[in-house]
Amino acid sequence: MAQATRLVHELKNLLKSRGITYRELAKLLDLSESAIKQMFSSGNMTLSRLDRICEILSIDIGDLLQLSEASSQRLQQLSLEQEQELTADIKLLLTAYCLVNNWTFADILERYEITEVEGIRYLARLDRMRLIELLPGNRVKPLIALNFQWQSNGPIEQFFRKEVEGPFFNADFSQEGCLRLVKNGDISATARQQILERLNNIGQLFDDTVIEERKLPLPQRQGTTMVLAVRHWIFDAFAKFERTQDQ
């Protein structure tokens, strides 16, 4: 995919994640909606118009280039073998997590009980696994997407269920910047699908924010986890009272 096409594709994703429709963008640019649709479908966009759209999205062109580069070149899913190797060694998994989140090798050694010799060995393993490209001076280029797709019921998903899910939810979420939102009600499958699409947009917004904030010094960034979950589900205490088809 040519760079210009990737930029336009990334703009579409950003507009969607911000909830900005083509009609709303047309009003902001003083253009017709059809002109906006044509501009995005053809990818024919002037630099000044690109700059104006970035201004509306509250990013600069440099941020857009970084987002485009990150989404186009990185692995979106690991193999089963890669997941197994990562989850078999917690320090290796930790190192990979930090590097994907734009930590430097020095940052990792400073924050965690990993010796320089251990760290170099982990860098070499991740390079061999093709999850990073190891550069001179122990610098790295991550080759995996920030929030890659897990193998269904694979090692990372099982690790999450066992080691992360319970401790994560076993909290009162009363601290500043924390939220646990639980809603329940009867809705149609169509409405549920619409909510899923909006939640996916929120997930994309989270990823975009992580990439945008990489420019901040590490002490100004805090590890943050967001879990979104929606499914057809009935409390077990209610389900036992459901009538069977024979009744």
N, C-alpha and C positions, 0 to 999 in steps of 0.2 A: 504494500500500500504506500503510495507516494506521500511525502510529508504533508503536502497541502491537504490531501484527502483525509489523512489522519487528524489534522487539526480541526477540520470541519466536523469529523465524526466525534471528536472530543467536545467540541462546542455543543453538539446535539445532546450529548450525555449530560453536560453541565446545565444546559437549559432545562432538561427533564428533571434533574435532581433538584434544581431550584424551584421547580413548579412554574416555569415561565413558558407560556404557549407561544406559537408563532404569531398568533393574533396580538398578544400583549407586546411581543418584541417589535412587531410592525408599528404599533402605536409609538413606542419609545424611539424608534428610528425614523418615524414619519414616512413610512413606506406602506404599501398595500400588503396584505397577507399573502397574496399570490406571488408578489415579488420576493418575499422572504422565503417561501417554499422553493421558488426557482433558484434562488441564491444558494440554498443549502443542498438542493438536489444536484445542481451543476458543480458546486464547489468553487464557483467563480465569485470571489470576494476581494474587494480592494483592501489594502493595508489599513486605510483610515477607518473603513467599516469594521474590520476585524478588531481594531483598537477600541472602537466605540462599544462593540459587543462585550469585549473583555471588561470595559469600564462598567457596563451594566451588571456583569457577573462578579464584579469586585475582585478581579484578578488581573495580572499583567500578562503580556504576551510570553514573557519568560516562564511564568507559571504554567501557561497553556502548553508550551513546548515540553516542559518537564512532564506534565500529565500525559501528553501524547506519547512521549518516548517511553514512559513507564508502562503504559498499557499495551504498547505495540510489540515490545521486545521480550517481555518476561513470561515465564511459564505460568499458565493458568491452573495447572493441576500437576501434582507429583505422581510418579508411578508408585505402585504398591511397595516395591523394594525401597524406594527413597523414603516413604513414610515409615517403613519398618526400621530403617537405619536411624532415622531421626528420633523416633520414640524409644529406641533401645538405649539411648545415651542422653540423659537430661541436659548435660552441659552442652552437648552438640546441638540439641534443640534450642536451648537458650541462646547460644551463639548465633544460630541461624535467625532466630526471632529478632535479635538486636540488629543484626546486619541489614535485614529487610527493612527495619524501621530507621535506617540511616545512621546508626551508631558507628563511631569509628572503633578501630581495634583498641586504641588507648581508652576510650570510654568504657568498653567492656571490662578491660583489666582493672580499671579504677573502681567500677561498681561491684564487680562480682569476684568471688574467690576462685579465679582462674589464673594460673601462672602464665607467664609469657610463653614458656615452652608448650604448655597445654594448649594455649590459644592458637599458636602457630600450627599445631597439629590439627586442631579443629578447622582452621582455615583451609588447610591442605585437603582435609576430607571433604569439606563442602565444595571445594573447587573440583575435586575428583567426581563428586556426585552431580556436577554441573548445576549447582544451585547458586554459586557465585563464580565470578572470574577474579582470581587472585592477581593483584597488580603489585608492582614494586613498592617497597616500603610498607608492606602489610595493609595496603589499601585494597578495597574490594569494589566490584561492580555487581550488585545483586542481579540474578537472572530469574528470579521468581517473583510473581505478583504479590503485592502486599497482603491481600486476603484471598489466597488461592482457593480453589474448590477442593474439598476433601474427597477422598475415595469413599464411596458409600459403605458405611459400616467398616471402614478401614482402620488402620492403626491409629491415625490421628483422631478420628471421631471417637474411637474407643477410649483413647487417652483422655479426650475432653470429658467424656461421660464419667470416667472414673476419678480423674484428678482435678478437674476444673469445675464442672457443672455444679456439684454439691456444695463445695466451699464458696463458689461465687454467689449462689442464691441464699446461702445460710448467713444472712446479714440483715440488718434492719433498714438499710438504705436511707438512713436519716441524715447522713453527712451532706454538707453542701456539695452540689454538683452530682448527686446520686439520685436515681429515680427508679422505682419499680412500679410499673403500671400494669394492672391486671383488669381486664374487661371481660364481661361474659354476657351473652345474649343470643337470641335466635335470629340468624340472618340467612339469606339465600346464598347458594354457591356462587352466584354472579357477584353479589356484594362482597363476599369473602375474597374473590379473585381481584376485585378492584382494590381492596385493602392490601393484599399481597403486593400488588404493583407499586402502591405508594410506599410500603415498607422497603421494597427493593430500592426505590429512589432514595430513601433515607440512608440505606446501607451505602449507596454510591456516594452520597453526600459525606458520610463518615470517611470513606476512602479518600475522597478529594481533599477533605480537610487535613487528614494525616499528611498527605503529600505537600500541601501548601505550607504546613507548619514545620516542615523539615528545615526551613531556613532559620528557625529559632534555635538558640543555644540549648544544648541538652538539659541543663538545669531548669529551663523554663517549660519543659515538656514532661508530662506525667503519663505513665502507662494507663491506658483507658480501655475498658472492654464494654462492648455493647452487644446484647443478645436480643434478637427479635424472634418471637415465636408465635405462630398462629396455626391452629389446626382445628378440625372438627373433633370435639372432645366433650365427654360428659363425666361429671364426678362419679367415681365408683359407687359412692353412697346413693346416688340417684339411679345409676344404671341398673342396680339389682332389682329396682321396682318396675323396670320396663316390661311391658307385656311381650310375650313371644308370639310368633305368627299363629301358633295353634290356639291361642286364647280368643 
